[in-house]
Amino acid sequence: MNSARFKIKNKKVFKLFTMLLSFIFSLVLFVMLININISKIEINSAKKFNNQNMYQITDMLINEREIEFFKEVQNYDVLNEFKNHILENNKVDVYSTVWQPIGLKEYPNDEKFAAYYESELSDALFDLDGNSYRASKAIQVNKSVFDYNVFEFAEGKRFDDSSYLYTPGNNSIPIILGSDYNKYYELNDKLELYYYGEHFVGEVIGFAKENTSIFTKQEPQQLINRFIILPSLSFSENPSELLRKKEVGETFVKALLLSQTNSNLVTQLNPLEVKKEIAEIEKVTGFSDYQIIGANSLSVNLLHTMIDSNQTIIYTISGVVFVLILIALYFLVKSTIKREFDTYLVYIINGITNNKIKQTIQVEFLTHTGIGIALALLLTVILLENTSILSILVFAGLIVWLLLGVVANVLVSKLLATTNVIEKLKGD
């Protein structure tokens, strides 16, 4: 009786241990696949920056100096020409990502979209013309941001060339929303925005895929799930003319010009060559209140190195875990066959063949590993909160299940073949 109970207990332990091993094996594999999927995007983005020199051009119009500069309305045109000449220079790429909170009317009832949510500051609500707005996370970008980053869309499209041009009297502006916004809005929805002191209607033209990230001045990998993405606007005519006609506010013009001037320059040129190029533009436009500093070249290259190192570590750890689990499975199957051998002898005496015994063990083994793999898949999907690679994970789980079945088949065949059944029947 005690022997029977012991066998039943051992069988339960075998089931649990088999499920545990297949669970760990699958979970490690799923994590590795997710890491590969993320790293693939990161590496593709980092590769575009890797071995490039990156500089930051910054205006020196601070406090009184800024006030004095913009007293002359023609200086708006000077700064605009300076910015445009840099954009037109074919030896440098102007890369502009400006973190600029934007007022959003009829905002989602979720504080995580607030501009300063992570800083634990106020909810950034404010009233304007009797309406409530929230200062929401937003980044204005130029065309180079899409060229240098792997910017994937769940639906919709990127900005076209006309999106970057501000036309007086047109208060419509295309916007792209981060993935977390898709619960609240749809393509072609129109959102009321308050942007640099002006009212705009933002038309939703796209939703970024979940966990899309871009390189910014503040963060080498800025997730945009909770961000509104706006085009960095250029003027269709001289800013001084717009101000003279009073078609747009001074704050709006000034903020746009300064934000676009303070951009990154991505180039193969060395520091002296970059300064020479910008100095030529200075001569043509007459704007000299700027400085060029090295910015983030080191962090971009470090990012690329870190991603490579991270992948190597993940692969190494995963490989070690896989080998250890396969070894554990070998000893588990071996010990099970030894423990259950008396039962197998009874089967043989009653005319059941080795192949039938092998099939019985395999079915039991595959059932338990299948449960372990299914639990690992379920946990991964719950924690991931992302079904974009679910089909890949399901396929990988199926491959793991079949692989473990093949491993079990080989082990069982080998162990049964090396056991002398006749001797056991004689009692030796």
VOVEXDREN-35812 format. One record per residue (C-alpha): x, y, z; residue number from 1; residue in one letter. Coordinates in Angstrom, 2 decimals, padded with zeros to 5 digits. Layout:
BEGIN
+---------+---------+---------+-----+----+
|       x |       y |       z |   i | aa |
+---------+---------+---------+-----+----+
|       X |       Y |       Z | NUM |  A |
...
+---------+---------+---------+-----+----+
This chain:
BEGIN
+---------+---------+---------+-----+----+
|       x |       y |       z |   i | aa |
+---------+---------+---------+-----+----+
|  000.00 |  000.00 |  000.00 |   1 |  M |
|  002.77 |  002.39 |  000.97 |   2 |  N |
|  004.65 |  001.38 | -002.19 |   3 |  S |
|  001.59 |  002.25 | -004.32 |   4 |  A |
|  001.23 |  005.61 | -002.60 |   5 |  R |
|  004.91 |  006.27 | -003.12 |   6 |  F |
|  004.58 |  005.54 | -006.84 |   7 |  K |
|  001.54 |  007.78 | -007.15 |   8 |  I |
|  003.40 |  010.56 | -005.31 |   9 |  K |
|  006.44 |  010.09 | -007.56 |  10 |  N |
|  004.22 |  010.22 | -010.62 |  11 |  K |
|  002.76 |  013.55 | -009.47 |  12 |  K |
|  006.26 |  014.89 | -008.88 |  13 |  V |
|  007.25 |  013.75 | -012.38 |  14 |  F |
|  004.24 |  015.54 | -013.89 |  15 |  K |
|  004.92 |  018.77 | -012.01 |  16 |  L |
|  008.64 |  018.69 | -012.72 |  17 |  F |
|  008.05 |  018.02 | -016.43 |  18 |  T |
|  005.61 |  020.92 | -016.62 |  19 |  M |
|  008.02 |  023.16 | -014.69 |  20 |  L |
|  010.95 |  022.38 | -016.97 |  21 |  L |
|  008.92 |  022.90 | -020.16 |  22 |  S |
|  007.48 |  026.11 | -018.63 |  23 |  F |
|  010.96 |  027.53 | -017.90 |  24 |  I |
|  012.34 |  026.38 | -021.26 |  25 |  F |
|  009.46 |  028.04 | -023.14 |  26 |  S |
|  009.49 |  031.21 | -021.03 |  27 |  L |
|  013.21 |  031.74 | -021.65 |  28 |  V |
|  012.64 |  031.17 | -025.38 |  29 |  L |
|  009.70 |  033.61 | -025.49 |  30 |  F |
|  011.68 |  036.29 | -023.64 |  31 |  V |
|  014.57 |  035.79 | -026.05 |  32 |  M |
|  012.25 |  036.12 | -029.08 |  33 |  L |
|  010.71 |  039.30 | -027.66 |  34 |  I |
|  014.19 |  040.68 | -027.01 |  35 |  N |
|  015.24 |  039.83 | -030.58 |  36 |  I |
|  012.12 |  041.54 | -031.94 |  37 |  N |
|  012.80 |  044.70 | -029.92 |  38 |  I |
|  016.56 |  044.66 | -030.51 |  39 |  S |
|  016.01 |  044.25 | -034.26 |  40 |  K |
|  014.27 |  047.62 | -034.33 |  41 |  I |
|  016.80 |  049.19 | -031.94 |  42 |  E |
|  019.77 |  047.95 | -033.95 |  43 |  I |
|  018.27 |  049.10 | -037.25 |  44 |  N |
|  017.77 |  052.57 | -035.76 |  45 |  S |
|  021.15 |  052.68 | -034.07 |  46 |  A |
|  022.88 |  051.52 | -037.27 |  47 |  K |
|  021.70 |  054.63 | -039.07 |  48 |  K |
|  023.39 |  056.81 | -036.43 |  49 |  F |
|  026.39 |  054.58 | -035.84 |  50 |  N |
|  029.73 |  056.08 | -036.96 |  51 |  N |
|  028.01 |  059.37 | -037.74 |  52 |  Q |
|  029.10 |  062.57 | -036.04 |  53 |  N |
|  026.33 |  064.42 | -034.28 |  54 |  M |
|  026.46 |  068.05 | -033.24 |  55 |  Y |
|  024.00 |  070.43 | -031.70 |  56 |  Q |
|  023.50 |  073.94 | -032.93 |  57 |  I |
|  022.20 |  076.26 | -030.22 |  58 |  T |
|  021.21 |  079.90 | -030.36 |  59 |  D |
|  022.62 |  082.30 | -027.78 |  60 |  M |
|  019.52 |  084.48 | -027.67 |  61 |  L |
|  018.94 |  084.43 | -023.93 |  62 |  I |
|  016.97 |  086.88 | -021.77 |  63 |  N |
|  017.82 |  090.50 | -022.73 |  64 |  E |
|  019.71 |  089.37 | -025.79 |  65 |  R |
|  016.60 |  087.66 | -027.14 |  66 |  E |
|  014.42 |  090.69 | -026.43 |  67 |  I |
|  016.86 |  093.02 | -028.20 |  68 |  E |
|  017.19 |  090.69 | -031.20 |  69 |  F |
|  013.45 |  090.38 | -031.84 |  70 |  F |
|  012.80 |  094.12 | -031.40 |  71 |  K |
|  013.75 |  094.39 | -035.06 |  72 |  E |
|  011.05 |  092.58 | -037.00 |  73 |  V |
|  013.47 |  091.90 | -039.87 |  74 |  Q |
|  015.51 |  089.72 | -037.53 |  75 |  N |
|  012.72 |  087.14 | -037.70 |  76 |  Y |
|  013.59 |  086.82 | -041.39 |  77 |  D |
|  017.32 |  086.65 | -040.60 |  78 |  V |
|  016.84 |  083.72 | -038.24 |  79 |  L |
|  014.44 |  082.06 | -040.69 |  80 |  N |
|  017.00 |  082.34 | -043.51 |  81 |  E |
|  019.74 |  080.96 | -041.28 |  82 |  F |
|  017.60 |  077.96 | -040.40 |  83 |  K |
|  016.55 |  077.36 | -044.01 |  84 |  N |
|  020.11 |  077.52 | -045.35 |  85 |  H |
|  021.19 |  074.84 | -042.87 |  86 |  I |
|  018.25 |  072.66 | -043.95 |  87 |  L |
|  019.29 |  073.06 | -047.58 |  88 |  E |
|  022.95 |  072.17 | -046.95 |  89 |  N |
|  023.61 |  068.75 | -048.47 |  90 |  N |
|  026.60 |  068.00 | -046.23 |  91 |  K |
|  024.59 |  067.83 | -043.02 |  92 |  V |
|  021.22 |  066.37 | -042.05 |  93 |  D |
|  019.19 |  068.51 | -039.70 |  94 |  V |
|  017.61 |  066.23 | -037.11 |  95 |  Y |
|  014.96 |  067.97 | -035.02 |  96 |  S |
|  012.99 |  066.51 | -032.09 |  97 |  T |
|  011.53 |  069.18 | -029.84 |  98 |  V |
|  009.78 |  068.05 | -026.66 |  99 |  W |
|  006.98 |  070.58 | -026.42 | 100 |  Q |
|  003.82 |  070.03 | -024.33 | 101 |  P |
|  000.69 |  070.88 | -026.27 | 102 |  I |
| -002.75 |  071.82 | -025.00 | 103 |  G |
| -005.33 |  069.13 | -025.82 | 104 |  L |
| -009.05 |  069.74 | -025.47 | 105 |  K |
| -011.36 |  066.75 | -024.82 | 106 |  E |
| -008.35 |  064.84 | -023.54 | 107 |  Y |
| -008.44 |  061.17 | -022.41 | 108 |  P |
| -009.44 |  060.63 | -018.79 | 109 |  N |
| -006.03 |  059.24 | -017.92 | 110 |  D |
| -003.26 |  061.24 | -016.25 | 111 |  E |
| -000.47 |  059.24 | -017.91 | 112 |  K |
| -000.88 |  061.39 | -021.04 | 113 |  F |
| -000.16 |  064.57 | -019.05 | 114 |  A |
|  003.10 |  066.28 | -019.99 | 115 |  A |
|  004.61 |  066.02 | -016.52 | 116 |  Y |
|  003.04 |  062.78 | -015.32 | 117 |  Y |
|  006.36 |  060.95 | -014.75 | 118 |  E |
|  007.69 |  063.93 | -012.77 | 119 |  S |
|  004.73 |  063.65 | -010.37 | 120 |  E |
|  003.89 |  067.29 | -010.96 | 121 |  L |
|  000.39 |  068.69 | -011.43 | 122 |  S |
| -002.01 |  067.16 | -013.92 | 123 |  D |
| -001.28 |  070.18 | -016.18 | 124 |  A |
| -004.93 |  071.14 | -016.62 | 125 |  L |
| -005.71 |  074.72 | -017.62 | 126 |  F |
| -008.76 |  076.71 | -018.73 | 127 |  D |
| -008.85 |  078.67 | -021.95 | 128 |  L |
| -011.85 |  080.60 | -023.29 | 129 |  D |
| -014.09 |  078.68 | -020.89 | 130 |  G |
| -012.79 |  075.29 | -022.04 | 131 |  N |
| -010.58 |  072.82 | -020.21 | 132 |  S |
| -007.28 |  071.72 | -021.76 | 133 |  Y |
| -004.52 |  069.42 | -020.62 | 134 |  R |
| -000.85 |  070.06 | -021.34 | 135 |  A |
| -000.10 |  066.74 | -023.04 | 136 |  S |
|  003.11 |  065.01 | -024.07 | 137 |  K |
|  004.11 |  066.06 | -027.57 | 138 |  A |
|  007.17 |  066.07 | -029.80 | 139 |  I |
|  007.52 |  068.10 | -032.97 | 140 |  Q |
|  009.72 |  066.36 | -035.54 | 141 |  V |
|  011.16 |  067.02 | -038.96 | 142 |  N |
|  011.49 |  064.63 | -041.90 | 143 |  K |
|  014.90 |  063.28 | -040.78 | 144 |  S |
|  013.32 |  061.69 | -037.70 | 145 |  V |
|  011.45 |  059.26 | -039.95 | 146 |  F |
|  014.56 |  058.68 | -042.06 | 147 |  D |
|  016.85 |  057.84 | -039.14 | 148 |  Y |
|  014.47 |  055.85 | -036.94 | 149 |  N |
|  012.50 |  052.67 | -037.56 | 150 |  V |
|  009.12 |  054.38 | -037.25 | 151 |  F |
|  006.45 |  051.74 | -037.79 | 152 |  E |
|  002.72 |  052.40 | -038.02 | 153 |  F |
| -000.11 |  050.29 | -036.63 | 154 |  A |
| -002.24 |  052.17 | -039.14 | 155 |  E |
| -002.05 |  055.36 | -041.12 | 156 |  G |
|  000.97 |  057.10 | -042.65 | 157 |  K |
|  003.84 |  059.50 | -042.00 | 158 |  R |
|  003.81 |  063.22 | -042.75 | 159 |  F |
|  004.20 |  064.18 | -046.41 | 160 |  D |
|  006.26 |  067.20 | -047.53 | 161 |  D |
|  003.29 |  069.56 | -047.40 | 162 |  S |
|  002.71 |  068.68 | -043.73 | 163 |  S |
|  005.81 |  070.67 | -042.73 | 164 |  Y |
|  004.63 |  073.91 | -044.32 | 165 |  L |
|  002.62 |  076.46 | -042.35 | 166 |  Y |
|  000.08 |  078.32 | -044.48 | 167 |  T |
| -001.52 |  081.45 | -042.97 | 168 |  P |
| -005.23 |  081.03 | -042.38 | 169 |  G |
| -005.04 |  077.23 | -042.35 | 170 |  N |
| -005.46 |  076.09 | -038.78 | 171 |  N |
| -005.44 |  072.36 | -039.66 | 172 |  S |
| -002.34 |  070.36 | -038.80 | 173 |  I |
| -001.71 |  066.61 | -039.27 | 174 |  P |
| -000.73 |  064.66 | -036.16 | 175 |  I |
|  000.44 |  061.11 | -035.40 | 176 |  I |
| -000.57 |  059.53 | -032.10 | 177 |  L |
|  001.31 |  057.04 | -029.94 | 178 |  G |
| -000.17 |  053.57 | -029.55 | 179 |  S |
| -001.81 |  054.25 | -026.16 | 180 |  D |
| -004.13 |  056.78 | -027.80 | 181 |  Y |
| -005.81 |  054.19 | -030.04 | 182 |  N |
| -008.28 |  053.39 | -027.24 | 183 |  K |
| -009.65 |  056.92 | -027.46 | 184 |  Y |
| -009.31 |  058.10 | -031.05 | 185 |  Y |
| -009.50 |  056.82 | -034.62 | 186 |  E |
| -007.94 |  057.78 | -037.94 | 187 |  L |
| -009.23 |  061.11 | -039.31 | 188 |  N |
| -010.48 |  062.24 | -035.89 | 189 |  D |
| -010.03 |  065.97 | -035.36 | 190 |  K |
| -008.61 |  067.18 | -032.03 | 191 |  L |
| -008.61 |  070.74 | -030.77 | 192 |  E |
| -005.06 |  071.81 | -029.89 | 193 |  L |
| -003.43 |  074.85 | -028.31 | 194 |  Y |
|  000.07 |  075.12 | -029.76 | 195 |  Y |
|  002.51 |  077.95 | -029.05 | 196 |  Y |
| -000.37 |  080.30 | -028.24 | 197 |  G |
| -002.41 |  079.44 | -031.35 | 198 |  E |
| -005.52 |  077.29 | -031.85 | 199 |  H |
| -005.22 |  074.38 | -034.26 | 200 |  F |
| -007.31 |  071.41 | -035.32 | 201 |  V |
| -005.14 |  068.31 | -035.35 | 202 |  G |
| -006.19 |  065.65 | -037.86 | 203 |  E |
| -005.11 |  062.13 | -036.88 | 204 |  V |
| -003.30 |  060.61 | -039.87 | 205 |  I |
| -001.64 |  057.68 | -038.13 | 206 |  G |
| -000.99 |  055.61 | -035.02 | 207 |  F |
|  002.52 |  054.44 | -034.20 | 208 |  A |
|  003.07 |  050.77 | -033.39 | 209 |  K |
|  003.35 |  049.90 | -029.72 | 210 |  E |
|  006.79 |  050.58 | -028.21 | 211 |  N |
|  007.99 |  052.62 | -031.16 | 212 |  T |
|  010.93 |  054.75 | -030.04 | 213 |  S |
|  012.92 |  057.62 | -031.53 | 214 |  I |
|  016.25 |  059.23 | -030.74 | 215 |  F |
|  015.83 |  062.60 | -028.99 | 216 |  T |
|  018.08 |  065.12 | -027.28 | 217 |  K |
|  016.77 |  064.00 | -023.90 | 218 |  Q |
|  016.60 |  060.22 | -024.45 | 219 |  E |
|  018.52 |  057.97 | -026.87 | 220 |  P |
|  015.39 |  055.78 | -027.01 | 221 |  Q |
|  012.26 |  057.78 | -026.31 | 222 |  Q |
|  009.12 |  055.63 | -026.31 | 223 |  L |
|  006.28 |  057.55 | -027.94 | 224 |  I |
|  003.34 |  055.40 | -026.80 | 225 |  N |
|  001.82 |  058.37 | -024.92 | 226 |  R |
|  002.95 |  061.17 | -027.23 | 227 |  F |
|  001.35 |  063.36 | -029.86 | 228 |  I |
|  003.74 |  063.76 | -032.81 | 229 |  I |
|  003.55 |  067.01 | -034.77 | 230 |  L |
|  005.41 |  068.15 | -037.89 | 231 |  P |
|  008.05 |  070.83 | -037.39 | 232 |  S |
|  006.50 |  073.68 | -039.34 | 233 |  L |
|  008.28 |  076.05 | -041.71 | 234 |  S |
|  006.79 |  079.28 | -043.01 | 235 |  F |
|  005.50 |  079.66 | -046.56 | 236 |  S |
|  006.51 |  083.34 | -046.56 | 237 |  E |
|  008.76 |  085.64 | -044.59 | 238 |  N |
|  007.85 |  085.71 | -040.86 | 239 |  P |
|  008.04 |  089.52 | -040.82 | 240 |  S |
|  005.31 |  089.64 | -043.45 | 241 |  E |
|  003.11 |  087.31 | -041.40 | 242 |  L |
|  003.59 |  089.51 | -038.35 | 243 |  L |
|  002.91 |  092.68 | -040.33 | 244 |  R |
| -000.41 |  091.22 | -041.53 | 245 |  K |
| -001.11 |  090.01 | -038.00 | 246 |  K |
| -002.04 |  086.61 | -039.41 | 247 |  E |
| -000.24 |  084.83 | -036.60 | 248 |  V |
|  001.02 |  085.68 | -033.12 | 249 |  G |
|  004.57 |  086.74 | -032.33 | 250 |  E |
|  004.94 |  083.98 | -029.74 | 251 |  T |
|  004.10 |  081.32 | -032.30 | 252 |  F |
|  006.59 |  082.62 | -034.89 | 253 |  V |
|  009.38 |  083.11 | -032.36 | 254 |  K |
|  008.89 |  079.70 | -030.72 | 255 |  A |
|  008.88 |  077.87 | -034.06 | 256 |  L |
|  012.01 |  079.63 | -035.30 | 257 |  L |
|  013.97 |  079.04 | -032.10 | 258 |  L |
|  012.90 |  075.41 | -031.76 | 259 |  S |
|  013.95 |  074.65 | -035.35 | 260 |  Q |
|  017.26 |  076.49 | -035.05 | 261 |  T |
|  018.19 |  074.49 | -031.95 | 262 |  N |
|  018.55 |  071.16 | -033.73 | 263 |  S |
|  021.01 |  068.30 | -034.10 | 264 |  N |
|  023.26 |  068.03 | -037.13 | 265 |  L |
|  024.06 |  064.50 | -038.33 | 266 |  V |
|  027.03 |  064.32 | -040.65 | 267 |  T |
|  030.30 |  062.64 | -041.62 | 268 |  Q |
|  032.10 |  065.99 | -041.22 | 269 |  L |
|  034.51 |  066.59 | -038.37 | 270 |  N |
|  034.04 |  069.54 | -035.97 | 271 |  P |
|  036.21 |  071.96 | -037.97 | 272 |  L |
|  034.44 |  071.10 | -041.22 | 273 |  E |
|  031.01 |  071.57 | -039.64 | 274 |  V |
|  031.99 |  074.97 | -038.21 | 275 |  K |
|  033.28 |  075.99 | -041.63 | 276 |  K |
|  029.98 |  075.02 | -043.31 | 277 |  E |
|  027.87 |  076.93 | -040.78 | 278 |  I |
|  030.25 |  079.90 | -040.91 | 279 |  A |
|  029.56 |  080.18 | -044.63 | 280 |  E |
|  025.83 |  080.26 | -043.88 | 281 |  I |
|  026.49 |  082.92 | -041.24 | 282 |  E |
|  028.16 |  085.13 | -043.86 | 283 |  K |
|  025.21 |  084.79 | -046.22 | 284 |  V |
|  022.44 |  085.36 | -043.66 | 285 |  T |
|  024.14 |  087.64 | -041.13 | 286 |  G |
|  023.06 |  085.57 | -038.11 | 287 |  F |
|  025.93 |  084.94 | -035.68 | 288 |  S |
|  024.27 |  084.39 | -032.28 | 289 |  D |
|  024.81 |  080.62 | -032.21 | 290 |  Y |
|  027.27 |  078.00 | -031.06 | 291 |  Q |
|  027.99 |  074.46 | -032.23 | 292 |  I |
|  028.69 |  071.84 | -029.63 | 293 |  I |
|  029.28 |  068.10 | -029.76 | 294 |  G |
|  026.07 |  066.37 | -028.80 | 295 |  A |
|  025.29 |  062.74 | -028.25 | 296 |  N |
|  027.75 |  061.18 | -030.73 | 297 |  S |
|  029.13 |  059.20 | -027.82 | 298 |  L |
|  025.70 |  058.20 | -026.53 | 299 |  S |
|  024.59 |  057.03 | -029.99 | 300 |  V |
|  027.66 |  054.81 | -030.38 | 301 |  N |
|  027.32 |  053.59 | -026.81 | 302 |  L |
|  023.69 |  052.73 | -027.51 | 303 |  L |
|  024.72 |  050.61 | -030.48 | 304 |  H |
|  027.40 |  048.86 | -028.40 | 305 |  T |
|  025.01 |  048.28 | -025.49 | 306 |  M |
|  022.37 |  046.72 | -027.76 | 307 |  I |
|  024.96 |  044.33 | -029.21 | 308 |  D |
|  026.22 |  043.45 | -025.71 | 309 |  S |
|  022.67 |  042.97 | -024.45 | 310 |  N |
|  021.91 |  040.52 | -027.25 | 311 |  Q |
|  025.11 |  038.57 | -026.57 | 312 |  T |
|  024.24 |  038.28 | -022.87 | 313 |  I |
|  020.67 |  037.19 | -023.62 | 314 |  I |
|  021.83 |  034.54 | -026.12 | 315 |  Y |
|  024.49 |  033.22 | -023.73 | 316 |  T |
|  022.16 |  032.96 | -020.74 | 317 |  I |
|  019.41 |  031.41 | -022.88 | 318 |  S |
|  021.82 |  028.85 | -024.32 | 319 |  G |
|  023.05 |  027.81 | -020.87 | 320 |  V |
|  019.47 |  027.51 | -019.59 | 321 |  V |
|  018.44 |  025.41 | -022.60 | 322 |  F |
|  021.36 |  023.00 | -022.11 | 323 |  V |
|  020.70 |  022.66 | -018.37 | 324 |  L |
|  016.99 |  021.98 | -018.97 | 325 |  I |
|  017.73 |  019.34 | -021.61 | 326 |  L |
|  020.14 |  017.64 | -019.19 | 327 |  I |
|  017.49 |  017.79 | -016.47 | 328 |  A |
|  014.92 |  016.29 | -018.85 | 329 |  L |
|  017.31 |  013.45 | -019.68 | 330 |  Y |
|  017.76 |  012.51 | -016.03 | 331 |  F |
|  014.03 |  012.98 | -015.38 | 332 |  L |
|  013.06 |  010.55 | -018.15 | 333 |  V |
|  015.80 |  008.14 | -017.12 | 334 |  K |
|  014.79 |  008.10 | -013.46 | 335 |  S |
|  011.12 |  007.72 | -014.43 | 336 |  T |
|  011.83 |  004.68 | -016.60 | 337 |  I |
|  013.88 |  003.09 | -013.79 | 338 |  K |
|  011.19 |  003.77 | -011.19 | 339 |  R |
|  008.39 |  002.47 | -013.40 | 340 |  E |
|  010.30 | -000.51 | -014.78 | 341 |  F |
|  008.38 | -003.05 | -012.72 | 342 |  D |
|  005.20 | -001.74 | -014.31 | 343 |  T |
|  006.76 | -002.00 | -017.76 | 344 |  Y |
|  007.73 | -005.66 | -017.03 | 345 |  L |
|  004.10 | -006.45 | -016.28 | 346 |  V |
|  003.15 | -004.85 | -019.61 | 347 |  Y |
|  005.77 | -006.98 | -021.42 | 348 |  I |
|  004.62 | -010.19 | -019.71 | 349 |  I |
|  001.10 | -009.40 | -020.91 | 350 |  N |
|  002.33 | -009.07 | -024.49 | 351 |  G |
|  002.68 | -005.29 | -024.76 | 352 |  I |
|  005.65 | -004.35 | -026.93 | 353 |  T |
|  008.43 | -001.87 | -026.26 | 354 |  N |
|  007.01 |  000.43 | -028.94 | 355 |  N |
|  003.66 |  000.55 | -027.13 | 356 |  K |
|  005.39 |  001.35 | -023.83 | 357 |  I |
|  007.42 |  004.03 | -025.57 | 358 |  K |
|  004.27 |  005.58 | -027.03 | 359 |  Q |
|  002.60 |  005.60 | -023.61 | 360 |  T |
|  005.55 |  007.43 | -022.05 | 361 |  I |
|  005.69 |  009.91 | -024.93 | 362 |  Q |
|  001.99 |  010.76 | -024.79 | 363 |  V |
|  002.21 |  011.37 | -021.06 | 364 |  E |
|  005.38 |  013.44 | -021.51 | 365 |  F |
|  003.93 |  015.53 | -024.37 | 366 |  L |
|  000.74 |  016.20 | -022.40 | 367 |  T |
|  002.67 |  017.61 | -019.46 | 368 |  H |
|  005.11 |  019.62 | -021.58 | 369 |  T |
|  002.17 |  021.00 | -023.57 | 370 |  G |
|  000.57 |  022.30 | -020.36 | 371 |  I |
|  003.88 |  023.90 | -019.31 | 372 |  G |
|  004.33 |  025.60 | -022.70 | 373 |  I |
|  000.73 |  026.86 | -022.73 | 374 |  A |
|  001.14 |  028.39 | -019.25 | 375 |  L |
|  004.40 |  030.06 | -020.30 | 376 |  A |
|  002.71 |  031.50 | -023.39 | 377 |  L |
| -000.25 |  032.77 | -021.37 | 378 |  L |
|  002.02 |  034.45 | -018.79 | 379 |  L |
|  004.14 |  036.05 | -021.54 | 380 |  T |
|  001.10 |  037.51 | -023.31 | 381 |  V |
| -000.37 |  038.85 | -020.04 | 382 |  I |
|  002.88 |  040.53 | -018.98 | 383 |  L |
|  003.69 |  041.74 | -022.46 | 384 |  L |
|  000.28 |  043.36 | -023.07 | 385 |  E |
|  001.17 |  043.19 | -026.74 | 386 |  N |
| -000.22 |  040.72 | -029.26 | 387 |  T |
|  001.83 |  041.96 | -032.23 | 388 |  S |
|  004.17 |  038.93 | -032.10 | 389 |  I |
|  001.64 |  036.47 | -030.65 | 390 |  L |
|  001.66 |  034.36 | -033.82 | 391 |  S |
|  005.46 |  034.07 | -033.61 | 392 |  I |
|  005.28 |  033.01 | -029.96 | 393 |  L |
|  002.56 |  030.41 | -030.68 | 394 |  V |
|  004.62 |  029.00 | -033.56 | 395 |  F |
|  007.73 |  028.92 | -031.33 | 396 |  A |
|  005.73 |  027.16 | -028.60 | 397 |  G |
|  004.60 |  024.52 | -031.09 | 398 |  L |
|  008.19 |  023.99 | -032.26 | 399 |  I |
|  009.35 |  023.64 | -028.64 | 400 |  V |
|  006.60 |  021.09 | -027.97 | 401 |  W |
|  007.58 |  019.03 | -031.03 | 402 |  L |
|  011.28 |  019.38 | -030.20 | 403 |  L |
|  010.76 |  018.13 | -026.66 | 404 |  L |
|  008.70 |  015.27 | -028.10 | 405 |  G |
|  011.60 |  014.30 | -030.37 | 406 |  V |
|  014.05 |  014.55 | -027.46 | 407 |  V |
|  011.79 |  012.37 | -025.31 | 408 |  A |
|  011.46 |  009.82 | -028.14 | 409 |  N |
|  015.24 |  009.55 | -028.52 | 410 |  V |
|  015.82 |  009.30 | -024.77 | 411 |  L |
|  013.11 |  006.70 | -024.18 | 412 |  V |
|  014.25 |  004.60 | -027.15 | 413 |  S |
|  017.84 |  004.72 | -025.96 | 414 |  K |
|  017.04 |  003.92 | -022.33 | 415 |  L |
|  014.70 |  001.05 | -023.16 | 416 |  L |
|  017.20 | -000.38 | -025.65 | 417 |  A |
|  020.01 | -000.36 | -023.10 | 418 |  T |
|  017.93 | -002.10 | -020.43 | 419 |  T |
|  018.14 | -005.91 | -020.44 | 420 |  N |
|  014.51 | -006.93 | -020.11 | 421 |  V |
|  015.25 | -010.69 | -020.04 | 422 |  I |
|  017.64 | -010.32 | -017.13 | 423 |  E |
|  015.08 | -008.25 | -015.25 | 424 |  K |
|  012.45 | -010.94 | -015.82 | 425 |  L |
|  014.84 | -013.54 | -014.39 | 426 |  K |
|  015.22 | -011.33 | -011.32 | 427 |  G |
|  018.89 | -010.45 | -011.96 | 428 |  D |
+---------+---------+---------+-----+----+
